Amino acid sequence: MEYSVIKEGDLFFLTDKNGELTENNEKGYGLYTKDTRFLSRMELFVDGEKPSLLSSSANRSYFASIRLMKDRKDEGAIEIHRERFIYDGVLYERVSLTNFFPQAVSFDFSAAFDADFQDMFIVRKYRTGEVGKIIGKVTGERTLSIRYQGADDMLRETCIRWDQNESEVDADGIVHYSMTLEPKEIKQICFFIIPVLEQKWPVLLSFEEGLKRLEASYEQWYRETSRVTTNADVFNGLYRRGVQDLRMLMTDVGYGETPVAGLPWFAVPFGRDSLITSLFMLPLNPEKVKGTLRTLAAYQGDSVDAWRDEQPGKIMHEIRFGELVNTHQSPFGPYYGSVDSTPLFLVLLGEYVRWTGDLSIVEELKPNVARALDWIDRGIEAGSGFLTYHQEAEKGFPNQGWKDSSNSIVHASGEYARSPIALAEVQGYVYQAKKSLAPIFERMGEMALAEKLDQDAEAFRARFEQAFWMENENFYAIALDKDRRQVQSVTSNPGHLLMTGLPAASRADRIAKRLVADDMFSGFGIRTMSTEAAGYYPMSYHNGSVWPHDNGMILLGLSRLGYKKEAGKVISSLLAASRFFEYQRLPELFCGHGSELGYPVPYPTTCSPQAWAAGTAIVFMQALLGLHPNALKKEIRIDPFLPEMIDELLAEHIPIGAGHLSLKVTRSRSGSDPVKVEILENTTGFELIHSSK
């Protein structure tokens, strides 16, 4: 990555590799909360000159360490070590200056600060609009404060404090220190950057105490989540990175923690992204996904508003909290332009119950479930039997599935499909939602509703099989267009159907095998589009690239249906790809070039870390164990396998029901079963069923 980023809660800090925010930077660097940039400049100088970079590391998702130097060749240098983290709404930065000259040196050390309070949409040049103004810049004892009165009548303030007396704060907001250091002497200055909204001030701690509390919160996260180790360092590294990044990406906007989509530009709750990430997180800790369900329920649509693509019962796509949203100059407060968020909301609820048996949240969210089902049924009726989308909002999205770029739904002729569009995978989510909710409502005594959901799902399945299957390709079409014509491009979208249980067994078999055939499989993962399709190109966003989360959704289906060979191929390929990315962090996507190049080609602009990419590592664990609990039946099905590079897998403390499952899987060198399974702990009270395909 060309940038350094850390995040905690609702605050994230994005800088260049030097740790700098330079004036008028074009890359959007800054300190952000509530979609507002609270710090737009933070630069260090020694005698008025910028030091040069020695190293930059953010290997710990929450902590960055940057080393700089200001040297005189063959004489010595002043080393500047920057250490930073965020805790409880405050950015902490400690600057350590060390004299590596053989004699004492005196110099001016300075730090420049500024804040422009720009809305993130303006920073990204995504929107313009009427905004507020800076109303004051005040210096005090070890303090610099910048205040902004927004067009939304909200008072915003950035307060910068430091723990050592300065020699001067000049008119440009530059803090100067006259320093003299003996050889090898170290002096430290701590800066505290505090974003303040409506005079709500966070608690300020010492650098050491803040870091101690932050690290303790990570340790608690690790204690509460599943632990997985293997004999393969590449798997262990990817799993640890995924678990750590998921912790960093959790945010609470008032209804419990939920994973935001990704950094730097999508650090807010989403519908689709947060739901899919939460689906992936179920084997990590099902309790962690309840915040997602409650957050999305709280923002469920309740009126018809074309400006925001809102409809009653619809689950949002994305929510923003900045000045343009607050003044209704942007429709993202929230915006509802996704067709899949609503069925995925119900899918996650159903899967959560399968893992936990907890019906209380279903009872709590029953009105939301009813409204979501009503929205789906109204959509199916309006869409002549399928759930479709059509852009209503002038500033919304033309394509409203997960492949939301304007060119992603393309006919074999190269013509773009016209809306209303019915996406294949969305119909699968609808089917899975109804099939998974039926036994839940049956358990809750609502027999008529349960029977209706089951019958609706089966009728829907029959319509889908007839309308979407392409005989010439032995594959499902990605979509139906406005004229109910099949969009006959072979893509990864129908791979999601394997997870839903919708396809007939013979067709599921063809889908599974085609996904790992040469035209779809790059060697570093399953491509989003076949190399034989008219719209294919490997550097595209959605038409031939590789998305780890897309592979993760497919893996859930391959695992559920017992396709071990295909699942192993996908897992091994993504593990191999992960070696080439910084901190072994799978990015949002990468290009779809074949592995014969010897390395995955990075996509030019991609989010990293990104939530559903991080969650893919958890899917690997679930797929390798073949782990699929059903708390309503009080049973856990396992069907483990190990890919070539792994000979031993230890999974500990997997939360299921009211207990935990721990097991060890070892490659067997003899006998009919290729792996040996040892159950180390099962406090769930559920029957353990070892099935095999």
Secondary structure, DSSP 8 states (H G I E B T S, - for coil): --EEEEEETTEEEEEETTS-B-TT-SS--EEEETTEEEE-EEEEEETTB--EEEEEEEEETTEEEEEEEEEETTTEEEEEEEEEEEETTEEEEEEEEEE-SSS-EEEEEEEEEE----BHHHHTTS------EEEEEEEETTEEEEEEE-TTS-EEEEEEEESS--SEE-TTSEEEEEEEE-TT-EEEEEEEEEEEETTB------HHHHHHHHHHHHHHHHHHS-EEEES-HHHHHHHHHHHHHHHHTEEESSSSEEE--BTTTB-S-BSHHHHHHHHHHTTT-GGGGHHHHHHHHHT---S-BGGGTB-TT---SB---SHHHHTTSSS-SSB---SSHHHHHHHHHHHHHHHH---HHHHHTHHHHHHHHHHHHHHHHHTTTS--B---STTS-S--SSS-STTSSB-TTS-B--SSBEEHHHHHHHHHHHHHHHHHHHHTT-HHHHHHHHHHHHHHHHHHHHHHEETTTTEE-SEE-TTS-EE---BSGGGGHHHHT-S-HHHHHHHHHHHTSTTTB-SSSBBSB-TTSTT--TTSSSSS-B-HHHHHHHHHHHHHHT-HHHHHHHHHHHHHHHTTSGGG---S-B----GGGSS--B-SS--SSBHHHHHHHHHHHHHHHT-EEETTTTEEEE-----TT-SEEEEEEEEETTEEEEEEEEE-SSSSSSEEEEEEEE-S--EEEE---
